């Protein structure tokens, strides 16, 4: 007997619901596959292990496959997981295929700032850390060196059409413009360098696929960061 999970695939957005075989759910269109994993106290602590992603998702696959996510986090894949080719479009400044966040927090920020919120990542820590070289790299590489951080505050990260916004006890605003001269993407966060500052600003605690998306988006908004350094 086959049942359904989600009305459409959280990754490829196909309208075909995920097919079920036992506790494994698979999208027949893109190959996205997850398996149920229960914690000690049953259904209320249900999680999913990502087992596979289809062709063309190499960047996202590195951070998703083998990792565990709550149902709410899986639902957010619709806004945060993209094929490599689409991430490249974002990095080139074409956001036609970007799914805008539908969270209440994003809508509140839109009303407060009167700027469109394009990305939203929850539960990060902001820090000052080692300065970055000039240039941008949107491909997640390694972990952020947490022992080198001067921790500032905790909050949720928003990227509008013009700024990075990090509300906590106060609002941190970083304009995506010519003064942004460095970008580095990690497996657990991103860092940006502003001209004239002797430190970079780090946002720490996200997943690799989220960092890749944020990095691609920033490059798309700041053309000077599109010339990536050699890996």
C-alpha positions in Angstrom: 0.0 0.0 0.0 1.3 3.4 -1.0 0.7 6.6 1.0 1.8 10.2 0.4 4.1 12.7 2.2 3.8 16.4 1.3 1.6 17.5 -1.6 4.6 18.1 -3.8 8.4 17.4 -3.6 10.2 19.8 -1.3 13.3 19.8 -3.5 12.3 19.9 -7.2 8.8 21.3 -6.5 7.2 18.6 -8.7 3.5 18.4 -8.1 3.8 14.6 -7.8 3.6 13.7 -4.1 6.4 11.6 -2.6 5.8 7.8 -3.0 6.2 5.7 0.1 7.7 2.3 0.6 7.8 1.3 4.2 9.4 4.3 6.0 11.2 5.5 2.9 9.8 8.4 0.8 11.0 9.1 -2.7 10.3 11.7 -5.4 9.9 9.8 -8.7 10.8 13.0 -10.6 14.1 14.1 -9.1 15.2 11.1 -6.9 15.0 13.0 -3.6 14.8 10.2 -0.9 14.2 10.4 2.8 13.7 7.9 5.5 11.7 8.2 8.8 13.8 8.2 12.0 12.0 8.3 15.3 13.6 9.6 18.5 12.8 8.1 21.9 9.3 9.4 22.4 7.6 8.4 19.1 5.8 10.3 16.4 6.0 13.7 18.1 9.8 13.5 17.6 9.7 12.3 14.0 12.8 13.2 11.9 13.9 12.3 8.4 17.3 11.2 7.2 18.1 12.3 3.6 19.3 9.3 1.7 19.6 10.6 -1.9 19.4 13.6 -4.2 19.0 13.5 -8.0 21.5 14.5 -10.6 22.5 18.2 -10.7 22.4 18.7 -7.0 26.1 18.2 -6.2 26.5 21.3 -4.0 23.4 20.6 -1.9 24.1 16.8 -1.8 27.3 17.3 0.1 25.5 18.9 3.0 22.2 17.0 3.0 22.8 13.3 2.4 23.3 11.4 5.6 22.0 14.3 7.8 18.8 14.4 9.8 16.0 17.0 9.6 12.7 17.7 11.3 9.5 17.7 9.1 9.5 21.5 9.3 13.1 21.7 8.1 12.3 19.3 5.2 9.4 21.6 4.2 11.9 24.5 4.0 13.9 22.7 1.3 11.4 24.3 -1.1 13.0 27.6 -0.3 16.6 26.6 0.4 17.6 23.6 -1.9 18.4 24.2 -5.5 20.3 22.5 -8.4 23.8 23.6 -9.1 22.7 25.3 -12.3 20.0 27.4 -10.6 22.5 28.5 -7.9 24.8 29.6 -10.7 21.9 31.7 -12.1 21.5 33.3 -8.7 25.2 34.0 -8.5 25.0 35.7 -11.9 22.2 38.0 -10.7 19.2 36.2 -12.1 16.7 35.4 -9.3 13.7 34.4 -11.5 13.6 30.9 -10.0 14.1 31.9 -6.4 11.3 30.9 -4.1 10.7 33.7 -1.6 10.3 32.8 2.1 6.8 32.7 3.4 7.5 32.9 7.1 5.7 35.3 9.4 9.0 36.8 10.4 9.9 37.6 6.8 6.5 39.2 6.3 7.0 41.3 9.4 10.4 42.5 8.3 9.0 43.4 4.9 6.4 45.6 6.6 9.0 47.2 8.8 11.7 47.9 6.2 9.6 48.1 3.0 12.2 45.9 1.3 11.5 42.5 -0.3 12.9 39.6 1.8 14.5 37.1 -0.5 16.1 34.7 1.9 15.6 33.7 5.6 17.8 31.5 7.7 16.9 30.9 11.4 19.0 30.4 14.5 22.5 31.8 13.7 25.2 33.4 15.7 26.9 36.6 14.6 30.6 37.1 15.3 33.6 39.1 14.3 36.5 37.0 13.1 39.6 36.8 10.8 39.5 39.2 7.9 38.9 37.8 4.4 40.9 38.2 1.2 39.3 40.3 -1.5 36.9 38.3 -3.8 34.1 35.8 -3.4 33.7 32.1 -3.0 30.2 30.7 -2.8 31.1 27.0 -2.6 31.1 25.7 1.0 34.5 24.7 2.2 35.4 23.5 5.7 34.1 24.7 9.0 34.3 28.1 10.5 37.1 28.3 13.1 34.9 29.0 16.1 37.8 29.4 18.5 38.9 32.5 16.6 35.5 34.2 16.9 34.5 37.3 18.9 30.9 36.3 19.4 28.3 39.2 19.2 24.7 38.0 19.3 22.2 35.4 18.2 19.3 35.9 15.8 17.8 35.1 12.4 19.4 36.1 9.1 17.4 37.9 6.4 18.6 39.0 3.0 16.5 41.7 1.3 16.9 43.2 -2.2 19.6 45.5 -0.8 20.8 44.4 2.6 21.8 41.7 5.0 19.6 42.1 8.1 20.3 40.4 11.4 17.8 41.4 14.1 18.7 40.5 17.7 18.7 42.9 20.7 19.5 45.4 18.0 19.5 45.4 14.2 22.7 44.7 12.3 22.5 46.0 8.7 25.1 45.2 6.0 24.5 46.8 2.7 25.3 44.6 -0.3 27.2 47.1 -2.4 30.7 48.3 -3.3 31.9 48.3 0.2 31.4 44.6 0.4 34.7 43.3 -0.9 35.0 39.7 0.5 32.8 36.7 0.7 33.6 33.2 2.0 31.1 30.3 2.3 31.6 27.5 4.9 29.8 24.2 5.6 28.3 25.8 8.6 28.0 29.5 7.8 29.2 32.5 5.7 31.5 35.5 6.2 31.5 38.9 4.5 34.3 41.5 4.5 33.6 45.2 4.3 36.1 47.7 3.0 38.1 49.4 5.8 37.3 46.9 8.5 40.0 44.8 10.1 37.6 41.9 10.8 35.0 40.0 8.8 31.4 39.4 9.9 30.5 35.8 10.3 27.1 34.2 10.5 27.5 30.7 12.0 25.2 27.7 12.6 23.4 27.0 9.3 23.6 23.9 7.1 25.8 23.6 4.0 23.0 24.0 1.5 21.8 27.2 3.2 25.3 28.6 3.2 25.6 27.8 -0.5 22.3 29.6 -1.3 23.2 32.7 0.8 26.7 32.8 -0.9 25.2 32.6 -4.4 22.6 35.3 -3.6 25.2 37.7 -2.3 27.3 37.2 -5.4 24.2 37.9 -7.5 23.7 41.2 -5.6 27.4 42.3 -5.6 28.9 41.9 -9.0 32.4 42.6 -7.7 32.3 39.3 -5.8 31.6 37.1 -8.8 35.2 36.7 -9.8 36.0 33.7 -7.5 39.5 32.9 -6.3 41.1 29.7 -7.5 40.2 26.7 -5.3 
